[in-house]
């Protein structure tokens, strides 16, 4: 089923999402991948604050190619989400509500999704040029020294994704 | 007769290849994806394959990489033994081409200097370079930037000779099945059978640079390529792993003599953005 949703993706929003739903996401989301997740986790361990407001946040697992002059961003497709499995449950327990990536998640992440009424979306891997068209703003929030792995805050408009794991833990990949 | 080539030509050529291969798929891959969009049986699978067509069009028109993972630069250098390079160190000139290509082409820099310390080199160097010395006075350069979503799902199996053909097929099918949605299907499957541990892996990588519409020249291997491709597509993993009849676009197998005690099988998986460009100097 096609659905149009806005961020922040709250419990009320995830209540209406089922595995297999095709969604178009609009609003502010955050971009972080391996190295940024490692740093955020280390910050938490040291008792420091996270660089992004985590409550009801949507994190897109992505590392874009550089933007040309006058463009918002370069190619911007999802990266493999499983590499963030080690870090995701902690962030979900702190309030993160949605993840966008591609590929399988482990049991710890699925349990954390159920526990926190969260959701995991997949975007189409390797369609980075197409997906970049849905990004209307982009700015670096922190960890600029990580290059392509810096944390970004971006605005998306009708960003296409598919609900792979819904808040009840139903997993679209398992149905294949 | 010795032919002299200035290394600056190598640098310029590599730079152009970095940019070209990340903005445009080669003709064989482009056609394989078009064909898949026409024949895919699942509705969602077809929708995704149509998006990939649109993605290729945008990449071409807007000069933006097809995929944000513009890869680690993998380069096969087949150097004629009658060639002499002048003007500098060959390996440095290749890396300079990568540096310029990834910087001037707005390509992502995805290389870290040390696998544990993990500091980004900020220019995508160093490249992974495979040299072979061949007859003649030409230099054949194959540029195949490799994304790591699919690279991470690749495997080497050290089988026993008794495992035979069935064991090989099972190894390939296991690797593909385990890769599932992580490797961004529809994928291309490069396989190296024989040689030793590292030879099989290098053959598997090289098999990915073979055109998607070409089969092995060996009849028994050609038969296996077709059979394994059919079995992979019968899995139903489909485009983006969301079900469908297109899980792989091609299975390319290379072989080499091996030891009486061994049967190495390497499976190098590539996503649908299987980039490979060839230039001859």
Interface residues (C-beta under 8 A of the other chain):
Chain A: X22 X35 X62 X63 X64 X65 X66 X67 X68 X71 X74 X75 X76 X77 X79 X80 X82 X102 X103 X104 X122 X124 X125 X126 X127 X128 X129 X130 X132 X133 X146 X147 X148 X149 X160 X162 X172 X173 X175 X176
Chain B: X44 X48 X51 X52 X54 X55 X56 X58 X59 X62 X63 X64 X65 X66 X67 X68 X69 X70 X106 X107 X108 X109 X110 X118 X120 X122 X149 X152 X180 X181 X182 X184 X236 X237 X238 X240 X241 X242 X243 X271 X272 X273
